[in-house]
């Protein structure tokens, strides 16, 4: 778990692995990354990366800028993300590997992915609901509930993510769901863990902040949350077709609801607690079985 050696990718592929990831531990050895891409390209399996160069991070979880300065913290600059996104986009171009940039947060990184696509690289990117919904200012109001890696950034970065979702530079919306206990999040900012829960608010944040504001159609939102992730990992999911698994979410697009105080998740670490959002999930069906039903 040090990000210094490759797993047996061929063996895992033979056993059904859909892809590979650094699991949040950024790979700093460029030669290792290149070898991983070459092997993944032969297997035709994607590599998903957490792109943060820790050499540039003084304190994780908050963007380096006005807010980190106000908190007396060094912060995590967009540069930490940009340099690894640039590296991996070019390595993807030269190796032919399929590379996915996880939880993209920087305007420059969005531009880099867009350019790499234009150059012919097989690069995809995903954004989280919190990165297209909030800015670094949320840290001043919500504290550790808005601490995450990569951090919330500026309004310009948020707008760039929305534009990337609109023009296809960003293919996927994923939650980066990271539950933590109330006790963990109650620690001082520098000591508290990074990450927030996202499953219960993901659809509603997309409807509220993307669909209702005219950035995406409802079908485009659904594609980025279901069909496109399934395509990336070549899963027979994400579409309603005869013979497919009955994995369905039934929701009311126009229903307004209040986030919290109770959550289905065992954790409640979210900066969206107390917010009113549109788009209420009524049923979740997995393999034909109702596994969640809205009780209100």
C-alpha positions in Angstrom: 0.0 0.0 0.0 2.9 2.4 -0.7 2.2 2.9 -4.4 5.6 1.5 -5.3 4.9 -1.9 -6.9 2.3 -3.3 -9.3 -0.2 -6.0 -8.5 -0.4 -9.1 -10.8 -2.7 -7.3 -13.2 -2.9 -10.3 -15.6 -4.0 -12.7 -12.8 -6.6 -10.2 -11.5 -7.9 -9.6 -15.0 -8.3 -13.4 -15.4 -10.3 -13.5 -12.2 -12.7 -10.8 -13.5 -11.2 -7.4 -12.4 -12.9 -4.6 -14.2 -10.1 -2.1 -13.8 -7.3 -0.9 -11.5 -6.8 2.1 -9.2 -4.2 3.6 -6.9 -6.9 3.6 -4.3 -6.2 7.2 -3.2 -2.4 6.7 -2.9 -0.9 8.8 -5.8 1.8 7.1 -7.7 4.9 9.2 -7.8 7.1 6.9 -9.8 6.6 7.8 -13.5 8.2 4.7 -14.8 5.9 2.6 -12.6 2.9 4.4 -14.0 4.1 3.9 -17.5 4.5 0.2 -17.0 1.1 0.0 -15.4 -0.4 1.7 -18.4 1.4 -0.5 -20.9 0.1 -3.6 -19.1 -3.4 -2.3 -18.7 -3.5 -1.3 -22.4 -2.7 -4.9 -23.4 -5.5 -6.1 -21.1 -7.8 -3.4 -22.3 -8.7 -2.4 -18.7 -8.9 1.1 -17.4 -6.7 2.7 -14.7 -8.3 5.2 -12.3 -6.1 7.7 -10.6 -6.3 10.0 -7.5 -4.2 12.9 -8.9 -2.5 14.8 -6.0 1.3 15.3 -5.8 1.9 15.5 -2.1 5.2 17.4 -2.6 3.1 20.5 -3.2 0.6 20.0 -0.4 1.3 21.8 2.9 -2.0 20.8 4.6 -4.6 18.6 2.9 -8.3 19.1 2.8 -8.5 22.8 2.0 -7.6 24.7 -1.1 -4.5 26.8 -0.9 -5.7 30.4 -1.1 -7.8 32.9 0.8 -9.6 30.4 2.9 -6.5 28.4 3.9 -4.8 31.6 4.8 -7.7 32.7 6.9 -7.5 29.4 8.8 -3.8 29.6 9.2 -3.2 26.5 7.0 -0.9 26.0 4.1 -3.5 24.2 2.0 -3.4 22.0 -1.1 -2.9 24.0 -4.3 -4.5 23.1 -7.7 -0.9 22.6 -8.9 -0.7 19.4 -7.0 -3.5 18.0 -9.1 -2.5 19.7 -12.4 1.0 18.2 -12.6 -0.2 14.6 -12.2 -3.1 15.1 -14.6 -0.8 16.5 -17.2 1.7 13.6 -16.7 -1.0 10.9 -16.9 -2.8 12.4 -19.9 0.5 12.4 -21.8 1.4 8.9 -20.7 -2.1 7.7 -21.7 -1.5 9.3 -25.1 1.8 7.5 -25.7 0.8 4.1 -24.2 -2.7 3.9 -25.6 -4.0 3.1 -22.1 -7.5 4.0 -20.9 -7.1 6.4 -18.0 -9.7 7.8 -15.7 -9.0 11.0 -13.7 -11.0 10.6 -10.5 -12.8 13.5 -8.7 -11.4 16.3 -10.8 -11.4 19.6 -9.0 -9.2 22.1 -10.9 -10.0 24.3 -13.9 -6.6 23.6 -15.4 -7.1 19.9 -15.0 -10.4 20.1 -16.9 -8.6 21.9 -19.7 -5.8 19.3 -19.7 -8.3 16.4 -20.0 -10.2 18.2 -22.8 -6.9 18.7 -24.7 -5.8 15.1 -24.2 -9.1 13.9 -25.7 -8.6 16.2 -28.7 -5.1 14.7 -29.1 -6.5 11.2 -29.2 -5.8 10.0 -25.7 -8.2 7.5 -24.2 -8.8 9.7 -21.1 -12.0 10.1 -19.1 -12.7 12.2 -16.0 -15.2 12.2 -13.2 -16.5 15.0 -11.0 -18.2 14.8 -7.6 -21.5 16.6 -6.7 -19.7 18.6 -4.1 -17.1 19.9 -6.5 -19.7 21.2 -8.9 -21.9 22.5 -6.0 -19.6 24.2 -3.5 -16.5 26.3 -3.3 -13.7 26.7 -0.8 -15.9 29.2 1.1 -17.9 26.2 2.4 -15.0 25.3 4.7 -15.4 28.6 6.6 -19.0 27.7 7.3 -19.0 23.9 7.6 -15.5 23.3 8.9 -14.4 19.7 8.8 -17.7 18.7 7.1 -16.3 20.4 4.0 -12.8 18.9 4.3 -11.9 16.5 1.5 -9.2 15.5 -0.9 -8.9 17.0 -3.4 -10.4 20.1 -1.7 -13.2 22.4 -2.7 -11.7 25.1 -4.9 -12.6 28.5 -6.3 -15.7 29.6 -8.1 -13.7 29.6 -11.3 -12.8 26.0 -10.7 -16.5 25.1 -10.0 -17.6 26.8 -13.2 -14.9 25.0 -15.2 -16.2 21.6 -13.9 -19.7 22.5 -14.9 -18.5 23.5 -18.4 -16.6 20.2 -18.6 -19.7 18.3 -17.7 -21.6 20.2 -20.4 -19.2 19.8 -23.2 -18.1 16.2 -22.4 -14.6 16.8 -21.1 -16.0 15.2 -17.9 -17.8 12.0 -18.6 -18.8 10.7 -15.1 -20.4 12.0 -11.9 -19.2 9.9 -8.9 -19.8 10.5 -5.2 -16.3 9.7 -3.7 -18.4 8.5 -0.7 -16.3 8.6 2.4 -18.1 8.1 5.7 -16.5 9.2 9.0 -17.8 9.2 12.6 -18.9 12.4 14.3 -16.1 12.0 16.7 -13.5 11.9 13.9 -15.0 15.0 12.2 -15.1 16.9 15.6 -11.3 17.0 15.8 -9.4 20.2 14.9 -9.4 20.8 11.2 -5.8 19.7 10.7 -6.4 16.5 12.6 -9.8 15.5 11.2 -10.0 13.0 8.3 -10.9 14.2 4.8 -14.0 13.1 3.0 -17.8 13.3 3.1 -20.7 11.0 2.4 -22.4 11.4 -1.0 -24.7 8.6 -1.9 -27.9 10.1 -0.4 -27.5 13.6 -1.9 -25.8 12.8 -5.3 -28.9 12.6 -7.5 -30.6 15.6 -5.8 -27.5 17.8 -6.1 -27.3 16.9 -9.8 -30.9 17.8 -10.3 -30.8 20.9 -8.2 -27.5 22.4 -9.4 -27.2 21.0 -13.0 -30.6 20.1 -14.4 -32.8 22.9 -12.8 -30.1 25.5 -13.7 -30.1 24.4 -17.4 -26.6 23.0 -17.5 -27.6 19.4 -18.3 -30.8 17.6 -19.3 -32.1 15.0 -16.9 -31.0 12.3 -19.4 -27.5 13.7 -19.6 -27.3 13.7 -15.8 -28.4 10.0 -15.7 -25.9 9.0 -18.4 -23.1 10.5 -16.4 -24.2 8.8 -13.2 -25.0 5.4 -14.6 -24.4 4.6 -18.2 -21.0 6.2 -18.6 -19.4 4.6 -15.5 -20.7 1.2 -16.8 -19.1 1.8 -20.2 -15.8 2.7 -18.6 -15.6 -0.6 -16.7 -17.4 -2.6 -19.4 -20.2 -3.6 -17.0 -23.5 -4.7 -18.3 -25.2 -2.0 -16.3 -26.5 1.5 -16.6 -29.3 0.9 -19.1 -32.9 -0.4 -19.0 -32.9 -3.3 -21.5 -34.5 -6.7 -21.8 -32.6 -9.3 -19.9 -30.5 -6.8 -18.0 -30.2 -6.8 -14.2 -33.2 -5.0 -12.6 -31.1 -2.3 -10.9 -33.3 0.7 -10.8 -33.8 4.0 -9.0 -37.3 5.5 -9.0 -37.4 9.2 -8.0 -39.5 12.3 -8.2 -37.6 14.9 -10.0 -39.7 17.8 -8.8 -40.0 16.9 -5.1 -38.3 19.2 -2.7 -36.8 17.6 0.5 -34.6 18.6 3.5 -31.3 16.9 3.9 -30.9 15.3 7.4 -30.9 15.1 10.3 -31.4 11.4 9.8 -29.4 9.5 7.1 -29.7 6.0 5.7 -25.9 5.9 5.8 -24.3 5.1 9.2 -22.4 8.4 8.9 -23.7 12.0 8.6 -20.5 13.8 7.6 -21.9 16.1 4.9 -21.8 19.8 4.3 -25.3 19.6 2.8 -27.1 18.8 6.0 -29.8 21.4 6.5 -30.1 22.2 2.8 -33.3 21.9 0.7 -32.7 20.0 -2.6 -34.9 18.8 -5.5 -35.1 15.2 -6.6 -36.3 12.7 -4.0 -35.4 9.0 -4.3 -38.6 6.9 -3.7 -37.3 3.4 -4.4 -34.0 1.7 -5.0 -34.3 -1.7 -6.6 -31.3 -4.0 -6.8 -31.5 -7.3 -8.8 -35.2 -6.9 -8.8 -35.5 -6.5 -5.0 -36.6 -3.3 -3.3 -33.7 -2.5 -1.0 -34.8 1.1 -0.1 -38.2 2.7 0.1 -38.9 6.3 1.1 -40.9 6.2 4.2 -42.1 9.8 4.1 
